[in-house]
Amino acid sequence: MFNPQFLLLFLLFLSFLFIIPSPKHLQISLPDELDDVALFRRATLAALDAVSAKSRSSPKIAFLFLTNTDLHFAPLWEVFFRGRHRGLYNIYVHADPSAAVAHPGGVFDGRFIAAKKTQRASPTLISAARRLLATALLDDPANSYFALVSQHCIPLHSFTYMYDFLFRHPVPGPRLPSSLPLYRSFIEVSSIKPKLWDRYAARGKDVMLPEVPFNRFRAGSQFFTVTRQHAEVVVRDRRLWRKFKLPCYNMISCYPEEHYFPTLLSMEDPDGCTGYTLTRVNWTGSVGGHPHTYGAAELSPLLIHQLRQSNSTAYSFMFARKFSPDCLQPLLRLANLIFTD
């Protein structure tokens, strides 16, 4: 017969296996973390010397591509960047090394950065975005806005329109109070998203304390366009990162990449954030937490016009997602319409 004490211990062991779930999302290894810390430290120190250098050249937009598949819309982006804009932008690509992403050449030639493996709904996406920001900060002191996009994103306006929107007509709309900065980050910041508490408590009810109380926890789109000042805030941060990199136990509610950036920037500089993103997403009929993916049959001049429109008359969306790879040829046929503003 079994010893009752042994049987009790065995059943207790089984309960831990089945009742307490183990984290299944990809975690960041110590070597990867140390690599990032070194990169972020270099970017932070370089930022101290960037002010005088930046003033000697025109401000640039850093386009940060975060991908784990081929850049199917590279030919469309080639058309977008074509013209007399070469000194006004830089491109950086973080491609998951486990995905064997093809290098499309052209404007993307030599623009792939040292990358690490990523996984949706995990801190690895935060690290990848921070890696892109740090690399862009180090690479060119003239990088003044940083636009994070994915391989599924397309531009909705010409480069000239976008550049003028960001630099020549900053934060359009009613006259801003003098206390607000002239240039602000376009990042969604929301405290009223559904199931926000579940996402906050995904690592455990009190795990985010004391650094992030629930009333300071924010949600927003994973994709943003931030100022250089805010890019520096992101790569300099250690305090909030220590919380957001922790593993989740409620996997259904774990989307750290949608919370870290809006929480950090709203805590550090709420007046410097517009509260909205420049990337249009259609959540109608979403599946598995993914937004609607447009197919080739849906593309038309009317759709482009509708995607540009926001709820405000003060601004237009600059990017849209998601689009399937078969949209490339129809989009190229619409390029004259898209890039004529």
C-alpha positions in Angstrom: 0.0 0.0 0.0 1.0 3.6 -0.6 2.1 5.7 2.3 -0.7 8.3 2.9 2.0 11.0 3.4 3.7 10.1 0.2 0.4 10.1 -1.7 -0.5 13.5 -0.3 2.8 15.0 -1.4 2.5 13.4 -4.9 -1.0 14.9 -5.3 0.3 18.3 -4.2 3.0 18.1 -6.8 0.5 17.3 -9.5 -1.6 20.2 -8.5 1.3 22.6 -9.0 1.8 21.1 -12.5 -1.8 21.5 -13.6 -3.2 24.5 -11.5 -0.2 26.9 -11.7 0.6 27.5 -15.4 4.1 28.1 -16.4 5.0 31.0 -18.7 4.9 29.9 -22.3 5.8 33.1 -24.0 9.4 33.6 -25.3 11.5 35.1 -22.5 14.6 37.2 -23.0 17.9 35.5 -22.3 20.5 37.0 -20.0 23.0 37.4 -22.9 20.4 39.2 -25.0 19.5 41.4 -22.1 23.2 42.3 -21.5 23.6 43.1 -25.2 20.6 45.4 -25.1 21.8 47.2 -21.9 25.1 47.9 -23.6 23.4 49.2 -26.7 21.0 51.4 -24.7 23.8 52.8 -22.6 25.7 53.8 -25.7 22.6 55.5 -27.2 22.0 57.3 -23.9 25.5 58.6 -23.8 25.5 59.6 -27.5 22.3 61.6 -26.9 24.3 64.0 -24.7 26.5 64.9 -27.7 23.7 65.0 -30.3 22.2 68.4 -29.7 24.9 70.5 -31.5 25.2 68.0 -34.4 21.4 67.9 -34.9 21.2 71.7 -35.3 23.6 71.6 -38.3 21.3 69.5 -40.6 17.6 69.2 -41.6 15.5 67.0 -39.2 14.9 63.4 -40.5 12.3 60.8 -40.0 13.6 57.4 -38.9 11.4 54.6 -40.3 11.7 51.6 -38.0 10.5 48.3 -39.6 9.7 45.5 -37.2 9.2 42.2 -39.1 9.3 38.4 -38.9 8.5 37.8 -42.6 9.7 39.2 -45.9 9.1 42.9 -46.6 6.4 42.2 -49.2 5.6 45.9 -49.7 9.3 46.9 -50.2 8.5 48.0 -53.9 5.7 50.3 -52.6 8.0 51.8 -50.0 10.6 52.3 -52.8 8.0 54.5 -54.6 7.2 56.3 -51.4 10.9 57.2 -50.8 11.6 58.1 -54.4 12.5 61.7 -55.2 14.6 64.4 -53.6 14.1 63.1 -50.0 17.3 61.1 -49.5 18.7 63.5 -46.9 15.4 63.6 -44.9 15.0 60.0 -43.8 16.7 56.9 -42.5 15.5 53.3 -42.6 16.2 50.6 -40.0 14.9 47.0 -40.1 14.7 44.5 -37.2 14.1 41.1 -38.7 13.6 38.1 -36.5 16.8 36.0 -37.3 14.9 32.7 -36.9 12.6 33.7 -39.8 15.2 33.9 -42.6 13.8 37.2 -43.9 15.0 38.1 -47.4 16.9 41.4 -47.9 15.0 43.3 -50.6 17.8 45.7 -51.6 17.1 49.1 -52.9 16.5 51.6 -50.1 16.6 48.7 -47.6 20.1 47.7 -48.6 22.4 47.7 -45.6 19.6 48.9 -43.3 19.1 45.6 -41.3 20.2 45.9 -37.7 21.5 43.3 -35.3 18.2 41.5 -34.3 16.9 39.0 -31.8 14.1 36.5 -31.9 10.6 37.9 -31.3 7.2 36.6 -30.4 3.8 38.2 -30.4 2.4 39.2 -27.0 5.8 39.0 -25.3 8.4 41.4 -24.0 10.6 40.5 -26.9 8.6 42.9 -29.1 9.3 45.7 -26.6 13.0 44.9 -26.8 13.0 44.8 -30.6 11.3 48.3 -30.7 13.8 49.7 -28.1 16.7 48.2 -30.2 15.4 50.0 -33.3 15.1 53.3 -31.4 18.6 53.0 -29.8 20.2 52.1 -33.2 18.5 55.1 -34.9 19.6 57.4 -32.0 23.2 56.3 -32.4 23.3 56.3 -36.1 22.2 59.9 -36.9 21.7 62.8 -34.5 19.4 64.4 -37.1 16.8 61.6 -36.6 14.0 63.6 -35.0 10.9 61.5 -35.4 10.8 57.7 -35.1 8.0 55.9 -36.9 7.6 52.2 -35.9 5.8 50.2 -38.6 5.4 46.5 -39.5 5.8 44.5 -42.7 2.0 44.7 -43.0 1.9 48.5 -43.0 1.6 50.7 -46.0 2.0 54.5 -46.3 -1.2 56.5 -47.0 0.3 59.7 -48.2 3.4 60.9 -50.0 6.7 61.4 -48.2 6.5 65.2 -48.7 3.0 65.3 -47.1 4.2 63.2 -44.1 7.3 65.3 -43.6 5.5 68.6 -43.8 2.8 67.3 -41.4 5.5 66.4 -38.8 7.9 69.2 -39.1 6.4 72.2 -40.8 2.9 72.1 -39.4 3.5 70.6 -35.9 0.5 69.2 -34.0 -2.3 70.7 -36.2 -5.6 72.0 -34.9 -6.5 74.6 -32.4 -3.8 76.8 -31.0 -1.9 74.9 -28.3 -1.4 76.3 -24.8 2.1 77.8 -24.5 2.9 75.2 -21.8 2.7 72.3 -24.3 5.7 71.3 -26.5 5.6 72.3 -30.1 6.5 68.7 -31.3 4.7 65.9 -29.7 4.7 62.1 -30.0 1.8 60.4 -31.9 1.2 57.5 -29.6 -2.2 56.1 -28.5 -2.6 56.5 -24.7 -5.9 55.1 -23.2 -7.1 54.2 -19.8 -10.5 52.9 -20.8 -9.7 49.8 -22.9 -11.8 46.7 -22.3 -10.4 44.3 -19.7 -7.6 46.6 -18.7 -7.5 45.2 -15.2 -7.0 41.7 -16.6 -4.0 42.9 -18.6 -2.6 44.8 -15.7 -2.9 41.7 -13.4 -1.6 39.2 -16.1 1.7 38.8 -14.1 -0.1 38.7 -10.8 -2.4 41.2 -8.9 0.3 43.2 -7.2 3.4 42.5 -9.4 3.4 45.8 -11.2 3.6 47.7 -7.8 5.0 50.1 -6.7 6.4 51.3 -10.0 3.1 51.1 -12.0 -0.1 51.5 -10.0 -3.3 50.5 -11.9 -4.4 54.1 -12.2 -1.2 54.9 -14.2 -1.4 51.8 -16.4 -2.2 52.6 -20.1 -3.0 50.9 -23.3 -2.4 51.8 -26.9 -1.4 50.7 -30.4 1.9 48.8 -30.7 2.8 51.2 -33.6 3.7 54.9 -32.9 5.7 57.9 -34.2 7.7 59.5 -31.3 10.0 62.4 -30.9 13.7 62.1 -30.3 13.2 63.2 -26.7 10.8 60.4 -26.1 13.0 57.9 -27.9 15.7 58.8 -25.5 13.3 58.3 -22.6 12.5 54.8 -23.8 16.1 53.6 -24.2 17.1 55.2 -20.9 14.3 53.5 -18.9 15.2 50.6 -16.6 12.6 51.1 -13.9 9.4 50.2 -15.8 11.2 47.7 -18.0 12.0 45.5 -14.9 8.2 45.1 -14.5 7.1 44.7 -18.1 9.7 42.1 -18.9 8.3 39.7 -16.2 6.5 36.6 -17.5 2.7 36.5 -17.6 0.7 33.8 -16.1 -2.6 34.8 -17.6 -1.6 34.3 -21.3 -5.0 35.4 -22.7 -4.5 38.9 -21.3 -0.8 39.3 -21.9 0.1 42.0 -24.5 3.0 43.9 -23.0 4.0 45.6 -26.3 0.6 47.4 -26.2 1.2 48.8 -22.7 4.8 49.5 -22.0 5.3 52.5 -24.3 2.0 54.4 -23.6 2.4 53.7 -19.8 6.1 54.9 -19.8 5.6 58.0 -21.9 2.3 59.1 -20.2 4.1 58.8 -16.8 7.2 60.6 -17.9 5.7 63.3 -20.2 1.9 63.3 -20.6 1.8 66.7 -22.2 4.3 65.5 -24.8 1.9 62.8 -26.1 -1.0 63.5 -28.5 -2.8 60.4 -27.2 -3.4 59.0 -30.7 -1.5 57.1 -33.3 -0.9 57.8 -37.0 -1.5 54.2 -37.9 -5.0 53.1 -39.0 -6.2 49.7 -38.0 -9.5 48.0 -38.6 -10.6 45.9 -35.7 -14.0 45.0 -37.2 -14.2 41.2 -37.5 -10.8 40.7 -35.8 -9.7 37.1 -35.3 -7.5 35.8 -32.5 -6.5 39.3 -31.4 -5.4 40.2 -35.0 -7.1 43.1 -36.8 -8.8 42.8 -40.2 -6.4 41.9 -43.0 -7.2 43.5 -46.3 -7.0 41.4 -49.4 -6.4 42.4 -53.0 -10.1 42.4 -53.8 -10.9 45.1 -51.2 -8.4 47.7 -52.6 -9.8 50.7 -54.3 -9.3 54.5 -54.3 -12.3 54.8 -52.0 -10.7 52.5 -49.4 -7.5 54.6 -49.4 -9.6 57.7 -48.9 -11.5 56.1 -46.0 -8.3 54.8 -44.3 -6.8 58.3 -44.3 -9.8 59.7 -42.4 -9.7 60.1 -38.6 -12.3 61.1 -36.1 -10.7 64.5 -36.0 -10.5 67.1 -38.8 -7.1 68.1 -37.4 -5.1 65.2 -38.8 -5.0 62.3 -41.3 -3.7 58.8 -40.7 -0.3 58.4 -42.3 -0.1 54.5 -42.3 -2.5 51.6 -42.3 -2.4 47.9 -41.6 -2.9 45.0 -42.1 -2.5 44.1 -45.7 -1.9 40.6 -47.2 1.0 40.1 -49.6 -1.3 39.8 -52.6 -2.1 43.5 -52.2 1.2 44.6 -53.6 0.3 44.8 -57.3 -3.0 46.5 -56.8 -1.3 49.0 -54.4 1.4 49.8 -57.0 -1.4 50.5 -59.5 -2.8 52.9 -56.9 0.5 54.5 -56.1 -0.1 57.7 -58.2 -3.3 58.2 -56.2 -1.7 57.4 -52.8 1.3 59.6 -53.3 -0.4 62.6 -54.9 -1.6 64.9 -52.1 
